[in-house]
Amino acid sequence: MKIKMQVKNYMEELVANQLEEIMNRNNCSCFCERCKADITAIALNHLPTKYVATETGVCYAKLSSYENQCIIDIVTAISNAINVVEKHPRHEDIDG
């Protein structure tokens, strides 16, 4: 039986794993799904892709994701994206 592997940008998982923690650290005013999706998209557009298509590729991507510079880049990209979204949110104002 063949196992079907899909091509995946592993950077998406790395950003998703850090997103809410960094949003909390930055005292985000909104945690709605639209804001989180916008922050994720902006951050990913400023990070290098890490495409993997095999289990071995996933392992290598995980190892490289623990490099200090990679973590710094992810935190910086998410923090910058938070600033953009906080200034220009695309959701309706909850209070009215």
C-alpha positions as CSV (number, residue, x, y, z in Angstrom):
1,M,0.0,0.0,0.0
2,K,1.4,3.4,-1.0
3,I,1.2,6.3,1.4
4,K,0.2,9.4,-0.4
5,M,2.2,12.4,0.7
6,Q,1.1,15.9,0.0
7,V,3.3,18.9,-0.5
8,K,3.1,21.1,2.5
9,N,4.7,24.4,3.5
10,Y,5.9,23.5,6.9
11,M,6.3,27.2,7.8
12,E,2.5,27.3,8.1
13,E,2.7,24.8,11.0
14,L,5.5,26.7,12.6
15,V,3.6,30.0,12.5
16,A,0.4,28.3,13.7
17,N,2.3,26.9,16.7
18,Q,3.5,30.3,17.8
19,L,0.6,32.5,16.8
20,E,-1.5,32.8,19.9
21,E,1.4,32.9,22.3
22,I,2.9,35.9,20.4
23,M,-0.6,37.5,20.1
24,N,-0.8,37.3,23.9
25,R,2.7,38.7,24.4
26,N,1.8,41.6,22.1
27,N,-1.5,42.3,24.0
28,C,-3.6,41.8,20.9
29,S,-7.0,43.4,21.1
30,C,-8.8,40.8,18.9
31,F,-8.4,37.0,18.6
32,C,-11.2,36.5,16.0
33,E,-10.6,34.0,13.3
34,R,-10.3,36.7,10.6
35,C,-7.6,38.6,12.5
36,K,-5.7,35.4,13.2
37,A,-6.0,34.4,9.5
38,D,-4.8,37.9,8.4
39,I,-1.9,37.9,10.8
40,T,-0.9,34.4,9.6
41,A,-1.1,35.3,5.9
42,I,1.0,38.5,6.4
43,A,3.6,36.7,8.5
44,L,3.9,33.8,6.0
45,N,4.3,36.3,3.1
46,H,7.4,37.6,4.9
47,L,9.0,34.3,5.8
48,P,10.8,31.8,3.6
49,T,8.8,28.7,2.5
50,K,9.8,25.3,3.8
51,Y,8.1,22.9,1.5
52,V,8.2,19.2,2.4
53,A,6.8,16.2,0.6
54,T,8.2,13.2,2.5
55,E,8.4,12.2,6.2
56,T,12.1,12.7,6.0
57,G,11.5,16.3,4.7
58,V,9.2,16.9,7.7
59,C,12.0,15.7,10.1
60,Y,14.6,18.0,8.4
61,A,12.2,20.9,8.5
62,K,11.5,20.4,12.2
63,L,15.2,20.3,13.0
64,S,15.9,23.5,11.1
65,S,12.9,25.2,12.7
66,Y,14.7,25.0,16.1
67,E,17.5,27.1,14.9
68,N,17.6,30.4,16.8
69,Q,17.4,32.6,13.7
70,C,14.3,30.7,12.4
71,I,12.5,31.3,15.7
72,I,13.5,35.0,15.7
73,D,12.3,35.4,12.1
74,I,8.9,33.8,12.9
75,V,8.4,35.9,16.1
76,T,9.4,39.1,14.2
77,A,7.1,38.3,11.2
78,I,4.1,37.6,13.4
79,S,4.8,40.7,15.6
80,N,5.0,42.9,12.5
81,A,1.8,41.3,11.1
82,I,0.0,41.9,14.4
83,N,0.9,45.6,14.1
84,V,-0.5,45.8,10.6
85,V,-3.7,44.0,11.5
86,E,-4.2,46.0,14.7
87,K,-4.0,49.2,12.7
88,H,-6.3,48.0,9.9
89,P,-8.6,45.2,11.1
90,R,-10.9,43.8,8.4
91,H,-13.7,42.6,10.7
92,E,-16.7,44.5,11.9
93,D,-16.3,46.5,15.1
94,I,-17.7,44.3,17.9
95,D,-18.9,47.2,20.0
96,G,-21.0,48.8,17.2
